[in-house]
Amino acid sequence: MTRTRTIALLILCTTLACSGSAPVPASGSAAEAEKAPCTPRECSYLPAPSEAVFEPEPGPHPDCCCTRADGSLQVQPGHLRRMQLDENGLATVFVPGLGVAYVRRDGKSTWVHPFDNGADSFVEGLARTVQGSRIGFVDTSLDIVIEPAWDFAFPFSNGVALVCQGCQAVPVGPGDEHQEVVGGTWGYIDRAGKVVVPVTYARDRLPPPPA
């Protein structure tokens, strides 16, 4: 990716409020979700280059997707075909006021945690997914590996992830756009979602995860 297109995506992510929470998914079958009304949304993504346009601009694209009451994102087929995919076969889509999602060519998608003005990276094969205000983990097929059950979670490191309940993100300083996660209780989970250090500790008293 060229420096120009990288900067363009960073600007878009800031403009489109990537830190917004995704809608809270409702219960129900996939068939019921498909029949539900879908609200048209503007979105932005990086199109694949072509002979005509070697360095395409990322958008925005009116009505390129829609959202259902259950919180799911549906990208229109014409836009799916145009998206530039990464090494995992995924495109990053920014939706104003809602956040950022990974989308596959076949339309499967998931909301993800915004990170570094983009979508959360896959670390040890997993990325953080967001449902409402809860965080879990998906693999590169966008299958949920760990259900969204935590108020916050850090990426995996050496097979474990630091998670918390009752914590919240606050500005690092007055007027600072950067945030830190404070309060609540902390612990560790493994790649199966099993708690390996109880989520009962203040962060400054948290013991190290098991070796």
C-alpha positions in Angstrom: 0.0 0.0 0.0 1.4 3.4 -0.9 1.9 6.2 1.6 -0.8 8.3 0.0 -3.4 5.5 0.3 -2.3 4.7 3.9 -2.8 8.4 4.9 -6.2 8.5 3.1 -7.4 5.5 5.1 -6.2 7.0 8.4 -8.1 10.2 7.7 -11.2 8.2 6.8 -11.1 6.1 9.9 -10.9 9.3 12.0 -13.7 10.9 10.1 -16.0 7.9 10.3 -15.7 7.5 14.0 -14.0 4.1 14.1 -14.3 4.0 17.9 -18.1 3.7 17.8 -19.6 0.6 19.2 -21.3 -1.8 16.8 -25.1 -2.5 17.2 -26.0 -5.1 19.8 -26.9 -8.4 18.0 -30.3 -9.8 18.8 -31.1 -13.5 19.2 -32.7 -15.3 16.3 -31.9 -17.6 13.4 -29.9 -16.6 10.4 -33.0 -17.1 8.2 -34.9 -14.6 10.4 -32.0 -12.1 10.1 -32.1 -12.4 6.3 -35.8 -11.4 6.3 -35.3 -8.5 8.6 -35.2 -4.9 7.1 -31.8 -3.6 6.2 -31.0 0.1 6.7 -28.8 1.5 3.9 -25.5 2.9 5.1 -22.6 4.8 3.5 -19.2 3.1 3.9 -15.6 3.4 2.8 -13.1 0.7 1.8 -10.1 0.5 -0.4 -11.0 -0.7 -3.9 -8.7 -3.1 -5.8 -6.5 -1.4 -8.4 -7.3 -1.8 -12.0 -5.7 -0.9 -15.4 -7.9 2.2 -15.5 -7.3 3.2 -11.8 -3.9 2.1 -10.5 -4.3 3.8 -7.1 -8.1 4.1 -6.4 -9.4 6.2 -3.6 -11.1 4.5 -0.6 -14.5 6.3 -0.8 -16.9 7.1 0.7 -19.5 5.0 -1.2 -23.2 5.9 -0.6 -25.5 2.9 0.2 -22.6 0.4 -0.2 -23.9 -1.6 2.7 -26.8 -1.9 5.2 -27.3 -2.9 8.8 -30.0 -5.1 10.3 -31.7 -4.8 13.7 -29.6 -7.7 14.9 -26.5 -5.7 14.3 -25.2 -7.6 11.3 -23.6 -5.8 8.4 -24.4 -6.7 4.8 -22.3 -5.3 1.9 -23.8 -4.9 -1.5 -22.5 -7.5 -4.0 -21.2 -4.9 -6.5 -19.0 -3.4 -3.8 -17.9 -6.8 -2.5 -16.4 -7.5 -6.0 -14.5 -4.2 -6.0 -12.8 -4.5 -2.6 -9.1 -4.9 -2.2 -8.4 -8.0 0.0 -5.5 -8.5 2.3 -3.4 -11.6 2.8 -6.2 -13.2 4.8 -8.7 -12.6 2.0 -10.4 -9.8 4.0 -11.4 -6.2 3.3 -11.7 -3.5 5.9 -14.9 -1.5 5.8 -15.6 1.7 7.7 -19.2 2.6 8.5 -19.9 6.2 9.8 -21.1 6.2 13.4 -20.9 2.5 13.8 -17.3 1.4 13.4 -15.1 -0.9 11.4 -15.6 -4.4 10.1 -13.8 -7.1 8.3 -15.6 -8.5 5.2 -14.9 -11.6 3.1 -15.5 -11.7 -0.7 -18.6 -13.9 0.0 -20.1 -11.2 2.2 -19.4 -12.7 5.6 -18.5 -9.9 8.0 -17.8 -9.1 11.6 -17.4 -5.8 13.5 -13.9 -5.5 15.0 -12.1 -3.4 17.5 -10.5 -0.3 16.0 -6.8 -0.2 16.4 -4.2 2.3 15.1 -6.8 4.0 12.9 -7.8 0.8 11.3 -9.1 -2.7 12.0 -7.7 -4.8 14.7 -4.8 -6.9 13.5 -4.7 -10.7 13.7 -2.3 -11.7 16.5 -1.5 -15.4 16.9 -4.3 -16.0 14.4 -7.0 -14.1 16.3 -8.5 -10.6 16.1 -10.8 -8.8 18.5 -14.5 -8.7 17.5 -17.0 -6.3 18.9 -20.7 -6.9 19.6 -22.3 -3.9 21.4 -19.8 -3.0 24.1 -18.4 -6.6 24.5 -15.2 -7.9 23.0 -14.4 -11.5 21.9 -12.1 -13.0 19.2 -12.5 -14.3 15.7 -10.1 -16.2 13.4 -9.2 -15.3 9.8 -12.4 -17.0 8.6 -14.4 -14.6 10.8 -15.7 -17.5 12.8 -16.1 -16.6 16.5 -13.5 -18.5 18.5 -14.1 -16.7 21.9 -17.6 -15.3 22.5 -17.8 -11.5 23.1 -18.0 -11.5 26.9 -15.5 -9.0 28.0 -15.6 -5.2 28.6 -12.1 -5.0 27.1 -9.4 -7.4 26.0 -5.8 -7.0 24.8 -4.5 -9.0 21.8 -3.1 -12.4 22.5 0.5 -12.8 23.5 2.2 -16.2 24.1 -1.2 -18.0 24.1 -3.0 -15.8 26.6 -5.0 -12.5 26.5 -5.4 -9.9 29.2 -9.2 -9.2 29.8 -11.2 -7.1 32.1 -14.8 -6.6 33.5 -16.1 -3.3 34.7 -13.2 -1.4 33.1 -13.7 1.6 30.9 -11.7 3.7 28.4 -10.9 7.3 29.4 -8.7 10.0 27.7 -5.0 9.8 28.7 -5.2 13.5 29.4 -7.6 16.4 29.1 -8.6 16.8 25.4 -6.3 13.9 24.4 -7.7 11.7 21.6 -5.7 8.7 23.0 -7.4 6.6 25.6 -6.4 4.2 28.3 -8.4 1.4 30.0 -8.8 1.8 33.7 -10.7 0.3 36.6 -12.5 -3.0 36.8 -11.1 -6.4 37.5 -8.5 -8.2 35.4 -7.3 -11.7 34.5 -6.2 -13.9 31.6 -7.8 -16.2 29.2 -6.3 -18.8 26.8 -7.1 -19.3 23.1 -10.1 -21.5 24.0 -11.6 -18.7 26.1 -10.8 -20.5 29.3 -10.0 -18.3 32.3 -6.4 -19.2 33.4 -6.0 -16.3 35.9 -9.3 -15.3 37.6 -10.7 -12.0 36.5 -10.8 -10.7 40.0 -7.6 -8.6 40.3 -6.9 -4.9 40.2 -4.6 -4.4 37.2 -1.7 -3.3 39.3 -2.0 -6.5 41.5 -2.5 -8.9 38.6 -0.2 -12.0 38.9 1.6 -13.1 35.7 -0.1 -15.7 33.5 0.9 -19.4 33.9 4.0 -20.3 31.9 
